């Protein structure tokens, strides 16, 4: 079974530029999560999708971050414009629906904002 | 809001010594999950605890869920260099699927 795929693995941009990340979850997983992991901290949930609907985006900085999962499969997360404090690893995870289900994480995208 | 605290933040041990990390929540949890993240890697699921007072074992790893479902612990017996990494706990509350992670405990093992 293929795991969660993310691209790119690394991205370096200057502040005020835009960036987009892509995630393809495990086949059949209805729930998709985007996390931000700042160095030395645990993953922080940015947004959670159930199929193509948003379940929780309470911690997503909506003035600059957006995410979509149009067909209920793969997803993109965009930052526009980026700030220095956005430097982090952006992790995508997926799970079968239901709150007791295990989350499977992708390798992440390491973003450096200069 | 829901907060999950983990202690210690760092732990350095000699190979063969035991290691324990603790996870505490400000609210009662529905379930707790433990993940391991190797240096430069991504979180990998270890275990899930659901019942009050539950204890689960995986070889040298023992996981406990407190009676009040507000705390949990992970204990590693006789650490090995392969145990190196950061151990995160994450809990859910009520009917929510949202997993709130602690900051993790970074374990280093001296051979």
HADDOCK unambig.tbl for C-alpha pairs under 7 A between the chains (distance, minus, plus):
assign (segid A and resid 41 and name CA) (segid B and resid 103 and name CA) 4.58 0.50 0.50
assign (segid A and resid 41 and name CA) (segid B and resid 104 and name CA) 6.78 0.50 0.50
assign (segid A and resid 42 and name CA) (segid B and resid 88 and name CA) 6.95 0.50 0.50
assign (segid A and resid 42 and name CA) (segid B and resid 101 and name CA) 5.69 0.50 0.50
assign (segid A and resid 42 and name CA) (segid B and resid 102 and name CA) 5.66 0.50 0.50
assign (segid A and resid 42 and name CA) (segid B and resid 103 and name CA) 4.26 0.50 0.50
assign (segid A and resid 42 and name CA) (segid B and resid 104 and name CA) 5.98 0.50 0.50
assign (segid A and resid 43 and name CA) (segid B and resid 101 and name CA) 6.28 0.50 0.50
assign (segid A and resid 98 and name CA) (segid B and resid 97 and name CA) 6.91 0.50 0.50
assign (segid A and resid 99 and name CA) (segid B and resid 96 and name CA) 6.61 0.50 0.50
assign (segid A and resid 99 and name CA) (segid B and resid 97 and name CA) 4.27 0.50 0.50
assign (segid A and resid 102 and name CA) (segid B and resid 45 and name CA) 7.00 0.50 0.50
assign (segid A and resid 104 and name CA) (segid B and resid 44 and name CA) 6.99 0.50 0.50
assign (segid A and resid 105 and name CA) (segid B and resid 42 and name CA) 6.45 0.50 0.50
assign (segid A and resid 105 and name CA) (segid B and resid 43 and name CA) 6.26 0.50 0.50
assign (segid A and resid 105 and name CA) (segid B and resid 44 and name CA) 6.93 0.50 0.50
assign (segid A and resid 106 and name CA) (segid B and resid 42 and name CA) 6.74 0.50 0.50
assign (segid A and resid 107 and name CA) (segid B and resid 41 and name CA) 6.55 0.50 0.50
assign (segid A and resid 107 and name CA) (segid B and resid 42 and name CA) 5.41 0.50 0.50
assign (segid A and resid 108 and name CA) (segid B and resid 42 and name CA) 6.96 0.50 0.50
